[in-house]
Amino acid sequence: MKLQELLSHVIVQKILGAKDVDISHISQDSRDIKENTLFVATVGTQVDGHLYISEAIEKGAIAIVCETLPKMVDSSISYILVEDSNFALANIASNFYGNPSADLKIIAITGTNGKTSIAHLLYQSLLFLGKKVAIFSTAGDFVNGEKIFLERKAPTSLELIELQKNLRMVKDDYQCEFVCLEATSHALDQNRLGSTNVSAAVFTNLSQDHLNYHKTIENYAKAKKKLFDLLPESSFALINIDDPWGTFMFQDTQARIFTYSSKNKNEVDYFYSVQKMGLRGSRFLLKDILFTSQLLGFFNTTNLVAVIGVLEQLGFSLESLIPVISDLKGAEGRMEIVSSQRQDFIAVVDYAHSPDSLSQVLDILQEISHNKIITVVGVGGGEDREKRPIMGDIAILKSDYTFFTNDNPRFDDPGEIFSDLTQNTQELNSWKVIPDRETAIREAIRMLTPGDILLVAGKGHEEYQEINGIKYPFKDKSIIEKYLTKEI
C-alpha cells in the first residue's frame, strides 16, 4: 500500500520525503520491524517510541510517523509529523487493514464490572441465534464456537494494530457479522478503539479501580466516557442508569440512547424486576415477559438485561430471546461453581478484583442457605493501592473466615500488600495470611464443613500467577479440583 493511502484521514502537519513509497508492514514496536515498514513513534505511559526511531530505521523502516522530528534526518526516509501519533496510528492501522470495522457490527462493553460476562453472554446469544460472531476478551478469544489464540502484547485488550488485524481476520477467514469486545479504560484512554466503527456500546457501572493509572475516579470515568463520545449517529448506547455515573456517560454522544434500571420505572427503556433468586438461577420480569436464567446473583440478572437490550435493538424480538437466555452459561471464572463429588458444600471461583465486585459476589453467596462462608482472596500488585484495605474489610465483614494470599503480586512486595489488606482488622481473629496461593486454597478446603461455601476470588479464569515479571502456571479451579479429590 502506498504511504499516501495510509495517511487518509490523518491530520498531518508536515511531510519530509517521498509520499508514494510502498509500505508492506506497520508497527509501533521497534522490535517488530521488517523491510518497507512504516514505524509509528507513539508516546506511551512507560515507553516513548521516539527514542527508538534510529533503531527502527536500521532494521528496515522506510517511513516514520512522529510528533517530534529527530535531530538527524535521513534523506532516504519519509517523515510524517503529526500532533498526536496515537491518534494517527488509529487511522493508519484501519487504512492498512482495509477499514474492517465498516463491514462488521461491533458491540463494545465498558464499566468496572460485567464487561467480560456481558461480552460472553452476547457472544453465546448470537451463536444461538445462528449468527457468525467473534469475541475478544480477557477470558479468551473465540469465533463461531471455537477458541482461537491471538498474539497479544497486553493481557486485557488488543493493541491498536492487533485489533484492526484481527477484525480483518475474523471477517475474511470466518465471515463474521458481529464482534463482541471489552473496552477497558486503558484501551479507551490510549485510543485503541480510534477509527473503529462501533455499532453498539454498553455501560455497566463504575467503582474504584485502576486509580494507579488514572489517579482520580473522575479521570477513570472520563476514560470510559470516550467510548460513547466516539459513537457515530448510526450506533446506539445502552446505559445502566442505576449507576451514579450512568447519565455522565451519554452526555455528549451522537448515538441513540437506551437505558436500563431496576429502580426507576419511569422514563427507562428496560425496567426489570427479579421474581426469584436462588442457587439454581433466577427468574426476572422485563417488559412483561418472564425470563429464566441459570446464572447466579442479581448482578448477573443485570448483565442479562443488558444483553437482551442490545439484542432487541439489533432487531431480535424479545419472545425469540426467552429460550436463548435460559440456555446461557456464565463466562469462565465468573461465579463459576466448581463441580465436586462432595455435595456437602459449594466451591466458587470468581474474578472479583475490585471492592464493588467482591462485595457483590459475597452478597450473592450470603443469600444462599449456608453454614459458613470461607474466602480466599488477594490483590494484584501494580494496582490501585487505596482499594486494598477496602477489599480486606469487605472480605472479613462478609465472610466467616478469610485467607489473604498472593494474587499476582507482580513487582510489589507481598508483605506490603498484606499489610494494606489487613490494616483495619488487626484486632480480629477471623483471618490469616498465607502467602502461597495453593497452600491458602488447601487450608481453606481443610476448614470446610457441611453446609459451607468456599469463595476463591481475584483471578477467575487466569491460568498463571505473575511474580517478579515471571508468569507461573496457576489456575484456581484446577487447584480446588486437585484438593477436592485427595485426602488432605
C-alpha positions in Angstrom: 0.0 0.0 0.0 1.3 3.5 -0.8 2.2 5.7 2.1 -0.2 8.4 0.9 -3.1 6.0 1.0 -2.2 5.0 4.6 -2.4 8.7 5.6 -6.0 9.1 4.6 -7.9 11.0 7.4 -4.7 11.5 9.3 -4.1 15.2 10.3 -0.6 15.8 9.0 1.5 18.8 10.0 4.4 18.2 7.7 5.9 15.5 5.4 9.6 15.2 4.6 10.5 12.8 1.8 8.5 10.8 -0.7 4.8 10.2 -0.3 4.5 7.4 -2.8 6.7 4.7 -1.2 5.3 1.2 -0.9 4.5 0.1 2.7 4.2 -3.6 3.4 4.2 -3.6 7.2 3.2 -1.2 10.0 4.5 -1.2 13.6 4.7 0.8 16.8 7.3 -1.6 18.2 10.9 -1.2 17.1 11.4 -4.9 17.8 8.8 -5.7 15.1 10.4 -4.1 12.1 10.5 -5.7 8.6 11.5 -4.4 5.2 9.4 -1.5 4.0 7.9 -0.8 7.4 6.1 2.3 8.5 7.1 2.9 12.1 4.8 5.0 14.3 6.6 6.5 17.3 3.8 6.5 19.9 4.2 8.0 23.4 3.0 5.5 26.0 2.8 5.6 29.8 6.2 3.8 30.1 7.9 4.0 26.7 8.4 6.8 24.2 8.7 5.4 20.7 10.7 8.5 19.6 13.7 7.0 21.4 13.7 4.1 19.0 13.4 5.8 15.6 17.0 5.2 14.7 16.7 1.5 15.7 13.6 1.1 13.5 15.4 2.7 10.5 18.4 0.4 11.0 16.1 -2.6 10.9 14.3 -1.6 7.7 11.7 1.1 8.4 11.4 3.4 5.4 8.8 5.8 6.8 8.4 7.3 10.3 5.3 8.9 11.9 6.3 11.1 14.8 5.3 14.1 17.0 8.9 15.5 17.0 11.4 15.1 14.2 14.7 13.6 15.2 17.8 15.8 15.3 19.4 13.9 12.4 17.0 13.4 9.5 17.8 10.7 6.9 17.1 11.9 3.4 16.2 8.4 2.3 13.4 8.1 4.9 9.9 9.7 4.8 9.0 11.5 7.9 5.3 12.4 8.7 5.0 14.9 11.5 1.7 14.8 13.5 0.3 16.3 16.6 -0.7 13.0 18.2 0.9 9.8 17.0 -1.6 7.6 18.8 -4.5 9.2 17.0 -2.6 9.0 13.7 -1.9 5.3 14.3 -5.7 4.6 14.7 -6.4 5.8 11.1 -3.2 4.3 9.7 -4.0 0.8 11.2 -7.6 0.9 9.9 -6.5 2.0 6.5 -3.8 -0.7 6.3 -6.3 -3.4 7.0 -9.0 -2.0 4.7 -11.2 -0.5 7.4 -12.6 -3.8 8.7 -15.0 -2.4 11.2 -17.1 -0.9 8.4 -18.0 -4.5 7.4 -18.8 -5.7 11.0 -21.3 -4.9 13.7 -19.0 -4.3 16.7 -20.5 -4.4 20.2 -18.3 -2.8 22.9 -18.9 -3.1 26.6 -17.3 -0.9 29.2 -17.6 -0.5 33.0 -15.7 -1.6 36.1 -17.6 -4.9 36.4 -19.6 -7.0 34.0 -17.6 -6.3 30.8 -16.4 -9.9 30.3 -19.7 -11.5 31.4 -21.8 -9.4 29.1 -19.5 -9.9 26.1 -19.6 -13.7 26.6 -23.3 -13.7 27.1 -23.8 -11.7 23.9 -21.4 -13.9 22.0 -23.3 -17.1 23.2 -26.7 -15.5 22.3 -25.7 -14.5 18.8 -24.4 -18.1 18.2 -27.7 -19.5 19.5 -29.5 -17.1 17.1 -27.5 -18.5 14.1 -25.1 -15.7 13.6 -21.4 -15.8 12.9 -19.7 -13.9 15.7 -16.3 -13.4 17.4 -15.3 -12.3 20.8 -12.1 -10.7 22.0 -12.0 -10.7 25.8 -9.9 -11.2 28.9 -11.5 -14.7 29.4 -10.5 -15.9 26.0 -10.9 -15.2 22.3 -13.5 -17.2 20.4 -15.0 -17.3 16.9 -18.1 -19.2 15.7 -17.9 -21.5 18.7 -14.1 -22.3 18.6 -11.4 -20.9 20.8 -8.7 -19.0 18.9 -5.3 -18.0 20.1 -4.3 -14.4 19.3 -0.9 -12.9 19.8 -1.4 -10.2 22.4 1.1 -7.7 23.8 -1.3 -6.8 26.6 -3.4 -9.4 28.5 -6.6 -7.3 28.9 -7.2 -5.8 25.4 -5.8 -5.9 21.9 -3.5 -3.0 21.0 -4.5 -0.8 18.1 -2.7 -2.6 15.2 -3.6 -6.0 16.7 -7.3 -5.1 16.9 -7.5 -4.0 13.2 -5.6 -7.0 12.1 -7.9 -9.4 13.9 -11.0 -7.6 12.9 -10.0 -8.2 9.3 -9.1 -11.8 10.1 -12.5 -12.7 11.6 -14.3 -11.0 8.7 -12.3 -12.6 5.9 -11.4 -16.0 7.3 -14.6 -16.7 9.4 -17.2 -14.5 7.6 -18.2 -12.9 11.0 -21.0 -10.4 11.1 -20.7 -9.5 14.8 -17.7 -8.9 17.1 -18.2 -8.6 20.9 -15.3 -6.9 22.8 -14.4 -5.4 26.1 -13.5 -1.8 26.1 -11.1 -1.3 29.0 -10.4 2.1 30.5 -6.7 1.7 29.5 -7.6 0.9 25.9 -10.0 3.8 25.7 -7.5 6.3 27.2 -4.9 5.1 24.7 -7.3 5.5 21.8 -7.1 1.8 20.9 -10.7 1.9 19.5 -9.9 5.0 17.4 -11.2 4.7 13.8 -13.1 1.6 14.8 -16.8 1.8 13.8 -18.7 0.7 17.0 -22.3 -0.2 16.3 -23.4 -0.6 19.9 -21.9 0.3 23.3 -22.9 -0.7 26.8 -22.0 0.9 30.1 -22.4 -1.3 33.2 -21.2 0.6 36.2 -18.2 2.4 37.7 -16.5 1.9 41.0 -13.0 2.4 42.4 -10.4 0.5 40.3 -7.2 1.3 38.3 -6.5 4.5 40.1 -2.8 3.7 40.0 -3.2 4.6 36.3 -6.0 7.1 36.2 -5.1 8.8 39.5 -8.7 10.0 40.2 -12.2 8.5 39.8 -13.1 11.4 37.6 -10.2 10.6 35.1 -11.3 7.0 35.2 -14.9 8.0 34.3 -13.7 10.2 31.5 -11.7 7.3 30.0 -14.9 5.2 30.0 -16.9 8.0 28.5 -14.6 8.2 25.5 -16.4 5.1 24.1 -19.7 6.9 23.9 -18.1 10.1 22.7 -16.8 8.3 19.6 -20.0 6.6 18.7 -21.5 7.7 15.3 -25.2 8.6 14.8 -25.9 5.2 13.3 -25.0 3.4 16.5 -26.8 3.1 19.9 -25.7 3.2 23.5 -27.2 1.1 26.3 -26.6 2.7 29.8 -27.2 1.4 33.3 -28.8 4.5 34.9 -28.9 2.8 38.3 -25.2 3.7 38.4 -24.4 7.3 39.5 -22.1 7.7 36.5 -24.7 6.5 34.0 -26.0 9.8 32.8 -22.5 11.3 32.6 -21.6 8.6 30.0 -24.1 9.7 27.3 -23.9 13.5 27.8 -22.1 14.1 24.5 -22.8 11.1 22.4 -24.3 11.2 19.0 -25.7 7.7 19.3 -29.3 6.7 20.1 -29.6 6.3 23.8 -31.4 3.5 25.7 -31.4 2.9 29.4 -31.9 0.0 31.8 -32.8 0.0 35.5 -34.2 -2.0 38.4 -35.0 1.1 40.4 -36.5 3.7 38.1 -39.6 2.5 36.3 -40.4 5.9 34.7 -38.7 7.1 31.5 -36.5 4.0 31.3 -36.4 1.7 28.3 -35.6 -1.6 30.1 -37.1 -1.8 33.6 -36.7 -5.2 35.2 -37.7 -6.9 38.5 -36.4 -10.1 40.0 -39.1 -12.7 40.7 -37.0 -15.4 42.2 -33.3 -15.8 43.0 -31.5 -19.0 44.1 -28.7 -21.4 43.8 -30.2 -22.8 40.6 -30.5 -19.4 38.9 -33.2 -16.7 38.7 -36.4 -15.5 37.1 -36.9 -11.9 36.2 -39.6 -9.8 34.5 -38.7 -7.5 31.7 -41.3 -5.6 29.6 -44.0 -8.0 31.0 -42.0 -11.0 29.7 -40.7 -13.6 32.2 -37.2 -14.8 31.6 -35.4 -17.6 33.4 -31.7 -17.9 33.8 -29.1 -20.5 35.1 -26.8 -17.7 36.3 -26.4 -16.8 40.0 -27.0 -13.5 41.6 -28.6 -10.1 41.0 -25.6 -8.7 39.1 -25.9 -11.5 36.5 -29.6 -10.6 36.1 -28.5 -7.0 35.4 -25.9 -8.3 32.9 -28.7 -10.4 31.1 -30.9 -7.3 30.9 -28.1 -5.5 29.1 -27.7 -8.5 26.7 -31.5 -8.5 26.0 -31.5 -4.8 25.4 -28.6 -5.0 22.9 -30.2 -7.9 21.1 -33.6 -6.2 20.8 -32.0 -3.1 19.4 -30.2 -5.3 16.9 -33.5 -6.5 15.6 -34.3 -9.6 17.6 -37.7 -9.9 19.2 -38.0 -10.4 23.0 -40.0 -13.5 22.6 -37.3 -15.1 20.5 -34.8 -14.5 23.3 -36.7 -16.4 26.0 -35.1 -19.8 25.2 -31.8 -18.2 24.4 -31.5 -16.6 27.8 -32.5 -19.8 29.6 -29.6 -21.7 28.0 -26.8 -19.2 28.6 -23.8 -20.2 30.7 -21.6 -17.7 32.6 -18.1 -16.8 31.4 -15.3 -18.9 32.8 -14.2 -17.8 36.2 -17.2 -15.6 36.8 -19.3 -17.0 39.7 -18.2 -20.5 38.4 -19.2 -23.4 40.7 -16.5 -26.0 40.8 -18.1 -29.4 40.5 -17.1 -32.0 43.1 -18.1 -35.5 44.3 -18.6 -33.9 47.7 -22.1 -32.4 47.8 -22.0 -31.1 51.3 -20.5 -27.7 50.4 -20.2 -25.3 47.4 -16.9 -24.0 45.9 -17.0 -20.9 43.8 -14.3 -19.2 41.6 -14.8 -15.6 40.7 -12.7 -12.9 39.1 -13.7 -10.3 41.7 -10.7 -8.0 42.0 -12.3 -4.6 42.9 -14.1 -3.7 46.1 -17.5 -3.5 44.4 -17.2 -6.8 42.6 -16.0 -8.6 45.7 -18.9 -7.1 47.7 -21.4 -8.2 45.1 -20.2 -11.8 45.0 -20.2 -12.2 48.7 -23.7 -10.6 48.9 -24.9 -13.3 46.5 -23.3 -16.1 48.5 -24.9 -14.8 51.7 -28.3 -15.1 50.1 -27.7 -18.8 49.6 -28.5 -21.1 52.6 -25.2 -21.9 54.2 -23.3 -22.6 57.4 -20.1 -20.5 56.9 -18.5 -18.6 54.0 -14.8 -19.0 53.8 -13.0 -16.7 51.4 -9.5 -16.9 49.8 -8.5 -13.5 48.3 -5.6 -11.2 47.5 -4.9 -8.1 45.5 -2.7 -7.7 42.4 0.4 -5.7 42.6 1.0 -2.6 40.5 -2.7 -1.7 41.0 -4.6 0.9 43.0 -3.2 0.7 46.5 -6.1 2.6 48.0 -8.5 -0.3 47.3 -6.5 -2.9 49.3 -7.8 -2.1 52.8 -11.3 -1.6 51.4 -11.2 -5.1 49.9 -9.7 -6.5 53.2 -12.6 -5.0 55.2 -15.2 -6.4 52.7 -13.8 -9.9 52.8 -13.7 -10.0 56.6 -17.1 -8.3 57.1 -18.9 -10.5 54.7 -17.1 -13.8 55.3 -16.9 -16.0 58.4 -13.2 -16.6 57.8 -10.7 -15.1 55.3 -7.4 -16.3 54.0 -5.4 -13.5 52.5 -2.9 -14.7 49.9 -1.0 -13.6 46.8 -2.9 -12.7 43.7 -0.5 -11.5 41.0 2.0 -9.6 43.2 4.0 -8.7 40.1 6.9 -6.5 41.3 5.2 -5.3 44.5 6.3 -6.6 48.0 3.7 -9.2 49.1 4.2 -8.2 52.7 3.2 -4.7 51.9 0.1 -5.9 50.1 -0.9 -8.0 53.1 -0.2 -5.1 55.5 -2.5 -2.9 53.4 -5.3 -5.6 53.2 -5.3 -6.1 56.9 -4.6 -2.6 58.2 -8.1 -2.2 59.7 -8.5 -5.7 61.1 -5.6 -6.3 63.4 -7.9 -6.8 66.4 -10.0 -9.6 64.7 -9.1 -13.3 64.7 -11.2 -14.3 61.7 -8.4 -14.2 59.1 -5.0 -15.5 58.3 -2.3 -14.6 55.9 -0.9 -17.5 53.8 1.3 -16.0 51.0 1.4 -19.2 48.8 -1.9 -19.3 47.0 -2.1 -23.1 46.6 -1.4 -23.6 50.3 -4.1 -21.0 51.2 -6.7 -22.8 49.0 -5.7 -26.2 50.5 -6.1 -24.8 54.1 -9.4 -23.3 53.2 -10.7 -26.6 51.9 -9.4 -28.3 55.1 -11.6 -25.9 57.1 -14.8 -26.7 55.2 -17.6 -28.4 57.0 -21.1 -29.5 55.7 -23.1 -26.5 54.5 -20.1 -24.2 53.9 -19.4 -22.1 50.9 -15.8 -21.6 49.6 -15.1 -18.5 47.5 -11.7 -18.2 45.8 -11.6 -14.7 44.4 -9.5 -12.4 42.3 -8.1 -14.5 39.4 -11.1 -16.2 37.9 -10.2 -17.6 34.5 -6.5 -16.8 34.7 -4.1 -19.6 34.1 -1.0 -18.0 35.6 0.4 -16.2 38.6 2.7 -13.3 37.9 5.5 -12.8 40.4 8.5 -10.6 39.7 7.9 -10.5 36.0 7.5 -14.2 35.6 4.2 -15.9 34.8 3.9 -19.3 36.6 1.2 -21.8 35.5 -1.7 -21.5 38.1 -5.4 -21.8 37.9 -7.7 -21.5 40.9 -10.2 -24.0 39.6 -7.6 -26.7 38.9 -6.1 -26.2 42.4 -9.6 -26.6 44.0 -10.3 -29.7 42.0 -6.9 -31.1 43.0 -7.6 -30.9 46.7 -11.2 -32.0 46.4 -10.2 -35.3 45.0 -7.5 -36.2 47.6 -7.2 -36.6 51.3 -5.7 -33.5 52.9 
